[in-house]
Amino acid sequence: MHKLRTWFTRIALGLTVMVGVGIVGLIVYQQISDGPTGPLMGGTFSSGEIVETPVEDWLELEGDFEFELVGQGSSRTAGGILVDGDLYITCDLGFIWSRLPSGFQRNILNLIWVFKTWHEDALLDGRIRIRKDGRIHTATIEHIEDPQLIEALKISLEDLASEYFKPEGLGPRPTQEPNDIWFFRVKQS
């Protein structure tokens, strides 16, 4: 019995070490990567054409793009929506993803939400670089606090999300945590 217990202990210890090495390896890979790694954050941009001219039409950046907070050493993929000619970056803290049917995608988004802090970092320094189609634009972002504008942005985002998640669509607006969403207006720097 003692040998069997020792054998199980060694296997458990070996698996724990392998998981630990895998996690450390993923963290190192993310930090040295050129931008986000799928849905996970990544390192700073090391490739791409720097665009010096101002963006004339934010429509070219609408949809998904990569962005990095300058000075933070990390980047991520975000969604941008265009409303009245202004581009907004969304930071979903449960407003949309908690309304998806349960399943793998919702569980992954919940896990990402647990570790999401970029929106708080952006309050301290809103300088960003946006990369889409290999082109990098510099900009700043400002947190939107106007309740009427937030509601208009929520409605616009709900319309887009309902179309994207067809045929199921979205469930009703969440009343329990997590149920928030932050919007940041992108401005030329």
C-alpha positions in Angstrom: 0.0 0.0 0.0 2.9 2.4 0.8 4.5 1.8 -2.6 1.1 2.5 -4.3 0.7 5.8 -2.3 4.3 6.8 -3.2 3.6 6.1 -6.9 0.4 8.2 -6.9 2.2 11.0 -5.1 5.0 11.0 -7.7 2.4 11.1 -10.6 0.5 14.0 -8.9 3.7 15.9 -8.4 4.8 15.3 -12.0 1.5 16.5 -13.4 1.6 19.6 -11.2 5.1 20.4 -12.4 4.1 19.9 -16.0 1.1 22.2 -15.6 3.3 24.8 -13.9 5.9 24.7 -16.6 3.1 25.0 -19.2 1.6 28.0 -17.6 5.1 29.7 -17.2 5.8 28.8 -20.9 2.5 30.4 -22.0 3.2 33.6 -20.0 6.7 33.9 -21.5 5.4 33.2 -25.0 2.7 35.9 -24.6 5.2 38.5 -23.4 7.6 37.9 -26.3 5.0 37.5 -29.0 4.3 40.1 -31.7 0.8 41.1 -30.5 -2.1 39.0 -29.1 -2.1 35.3 -29.3 -5.6 34.4 -30.3 -8.1 35.5 -27.6 -5.3 35.9 -25.1 -3.2 39.0 -24.6 0.3 39.2 -26.1 3.4 41.3 -26.2 4.0 44.7 -27.8 3.9 45.1 -31.6 7.2 44.3 -33.2 6.0 44.3 -36.8 3.7 46.5 -38.9 3.8 49.6 -40.9 3.6 52.8 -38.8 1.1 55.1 -40.3 2.0 58.8 -39.7 -1.0 60.3 -41.4 -4.2 60.9 -39.4 -7.1 58.4 -40.0 -9.6 60.2 -42.2 -12.4 57.6 -41.8 -12.5 55.4 -38.7 -14.6 52.9 -40.8 -11.4 51.2 -41.9 -10.7 50.3 -38.2 -14.2 49.1 -37.3 -14.6 45.5 -36.2 -11.9 43.5 -34.6 -8.3 44.8 -34.3 -5.3 44.5 -32.1 -4.2 47.3 -29.8 -1.6 47.8 -27.2 -1.6 50.3 -24.3 1.7 52.2 -24.7 4.0 51.5 -21.8 2.2 48.4 -20.5 4.1 45.9 -22.5 1.0 44.0 -23.6 -1.5 43.9 -26.4 -4.9 42.4 -27.0 -7.7 42.0 -29.5 -10.7 44.2 -29.1 -13.8 45.1 -31.0 -14.4 48.6 -32.3 -17.8 50.0 -33.2 -18.4 53.1 -35.2 -21.2 55.5 -34.0 -21.7 58.9 -35.6 -18.3 58.9 -37.1 -16.4 58.1 -33.9 -14.7 54.8 -33.2 -15.2 53.2 -29.7 -13.3 50.3 -28.2 -15.5 48.1 -26.1 -14.5 46.4 -22.9 -17.2 43.8 -22.2 -17.4 43.0 -18.5 -20.4 40.7 -18.8 -22.9 42.9 -20.7 -22.7 40.9 -23.9 -20.9 37.6 -23.2 -23.0 36.8 -20.1 -26.1 36.7 -22.4 -24.7 34.0 -24.7 -26.0 30.5 -24.3 -23.9 28.5 -21.9 -21.1 26.6 -23.5 -17.4 26.7 -24.3 -17.3 30.2 -25.7 -19.1 31.7 -22.7 -16.8 29.8 -20.3 -13.7 31.1 -22.1 -15.0 34.7 -22.1 -15.8 34.4 -18.4 -12.2 33.2 -17.7 -10.8 36.1 -19.7 -13.1 38.5 -17.8 -11.7 37.3 -14.4 -8.2 38.5 -15.4 -9.2 41.5 -17.5 -7.6 44.8 -16.2 -6.7 46.7 -19.3 -9.6 49.0 -19.0 -8.4 50.2 -15.5 -4.9 50.7 -16.9 -6.3 52.8 -19.7 -7.7 55.2 -17.2 -4.2 56.0 -16.0 -2.6 56.3 -19.5 -4.8 56.3 -22.6 -2.1 56.2 -25.2 -2.6 53.3 -27.6 -1.4 51.8 -30.8 -3.9 50.1 -33.0 -2.8 47.4 -35.6 -5.1 46.2 -38.3 -4.1 44.7 -41.6 -0.4 45.2 -40.7 -0.8 49.0 -40.3 -0.2 50.6 -36.9 -2.0 53.8 -35.9 -1.2 55.8 -32.8 -4.1 57.3 -30.8 -5.5 58.0 -27.4 -8.6 56.7 -25.8 -10.9 58.3 -23.3 -13.4 56.5 -21.0 -17.0 57.4 -21.8 -19.0 58.4 -18.7 -22.1 60.1 -20.3 -25.1 57.9 -19.5 -27.0 58.8 -22.6 -24.0 58.1 -24.9 -23.4 54.8 -23.0 -27.0 53.7 -23.6 -26.8 54.6 -27.3 -23.5 52.6 -27.6 -25.0 49.7 -25.8 -28.0 49.6 -28.2 -25.7 49.8 -31.2 -23.5 47.0 -29.8 -26.5 44.9 -29.0 -27.7 45.2 -32.6 -24.3 44.1 -33.9 -24.0 41.2 -31.4 -27.6 40.0 -32.2 -26.7 39.8 -35.8 -23.3 38.1 -35.1 -24.8 35.5 -32.8 -27.7 34.5 -35.1 -29.9 32.5 -35.0 -29.8 32.4 -31.1 -29.2 36.1 -30.7 -28.7 37.6 -27.2 -30.6 36.9 -24.1 -32.1 39.8 -22.0 -29.9 42.4 -20.4 -28.2 40.9 -17.4 -29.4 42.1 -14.0 -26.8 40.3 -11.9 -23.0 40.6 -11.9 -21.1 40.5 -14.2 -23.2 42.9 -16.3 -21.1 46.0 -17.2 -19.4 47.3 -20.3 -17.0 50.1 -20.7 -16.6 52.2 -23.9 -13.5 54.2 -24.9 -13.6 56.8 -27.6 -10.6 56.6 -29.9 -9.0 60.0 -30.8 -6.1 61.0 -33.0 -3.0 61.6 -31.0 
